[in-house]
């Protein structure tokens, strides 16, 4: 029973490391600027 628990713990550690590694690969690149190219402000308007 002790050997089975060790296998489960090692499998959980490997799965966690794989999940974190996959998440870190997606980080990077330019941040998304949704709609920033659509709006141009020429001059501030005062009221």
Buried (B, 14 or more C-beta within 10 A) or exposed (E): EEEEEEEEEEEEEEEEEEEEEEEEEEEEEEEEEEEEEEEEEEEEEEE
